[in-house]
Amino acid sequence: MVSGTPGGRRAGEPSVIAPGAVHVPGWLSPERQRELVAACRAWARGPVPLRHTALPGGGVMSVRTVCVGWHWQPYRYSRTADDVNGARVAGFPGWLVELGRTALAAAYGQGGGEPGRGYTPDTALINFYDGAARMGMHQDKEERSDAPVVSLSVGDSCVFRFGNTRTRGRPYTDVELASGDLFVFGGPSRFAYHGVPKVYPGTADPAAGLSGGRLNITLRETGLTG
């Protein structure tokens, strides 16, 4: 872990945003961030490439996404990317499972917290934001498991808007996520609406291995088999 963060934030000190939702600033060391950037670049080269996801209404998402373990497209998961090139997605590596478990321990305590016992993520959604990309308020609810979502940030800082489980509107809390930050949401907050209304271009630390843009890696349990 890093020993300090910009703006006076205390690295590694968890902050509870809502019940089950925890922000841990500066959790990833620069070295670990570089490792994640290298892994994401490899996944972006295939077998299923980084792409703008097509939405059912005919639009496309402004972020670019690549998946590991299971391929996500709006409202479902599959092993093959039938909306891209039909290829089977890259396998979910064991080191990413361990990273997810370590993240839960950091957010909820050494036991992982009640929401995170036995946590075994089997998919990762990697979203890349350029300076103009945004993510509207949404729920992560295609999974059959209600295990926590582990979110890791590398690169440019952003505004992460964390809302409630009933509506896309208020009440919500805006949290600034910087490179190296961890955010976990589970338990009562597992199905809270959340989004990214703004990215701050030019705030990435080159030491993390990303000169511009923001990578967001979210680890999830799908509850699926096959």
LINMO-V283811 format. One record per backbone hydrogen bond with DSSP energy under -0.5 kcal/mol. CO is the residue of the C=O (numbers start at 1). NH is the residue of the N-H. If there is no record, write none. Layout:
CO,NH
CO,NH
This chain:
5,8
6,9
9,5
9,11
10,13
12,14
13,25
15,17
15,23
18,21
20,22
20,186
21,17
21,18
22,184
23,15
23,25
24,27
24,182
25,12
26,2
29,33
30,34
31,35
32,36
33,37
34,38
35,39
36,40
37,41
38,42
39,43
40,44
41,45
42,45
43,46
44,50
47,49
51,53
51,65
53,61
55,58
59,55
63,53
64,128
65,51
66,126
67,90
68,70
68,124
70,72
71,78
73,76
76,73
78,71
79,89
80,82
81,84
81,85
81,86
87,81
90,69
91,93
93,96
93,97
94,98
95,99
96,100
97,101
98,102
99,103
100,104
101,105
102,106
103,107
104,108
105,109
109,112
113,116
114,117
115,148
116,119
123,220
124,68
124,126
125,127
125,218
126,66
127,129
127,216
128,64
128,130
129,214
130,133
135,196
138,194
139,141
149,151
149,185
150,219
151,183
152,217
153,180
154,215
155,179
157,200
158,160
158,177
159,161
159,198
160,162
160,175
161,163
161,195
162,173
164,193
167,164
173,162
173,175
175,160
175,177
176,178
177,158
178,181
180,27
180,28
181,153
182,24
183,151
184,22
185,149
186,189
187,190
189,192
193,163
194,138
195,161
196,135
198,159
199,201
200,157
200,203
204,206
205,208
205,210
206,209
213,156
214,129
215,154
216,127
216,218
217,152
217,219
218,125
219,150
220,122
220,123
220,222
221,145
222,144
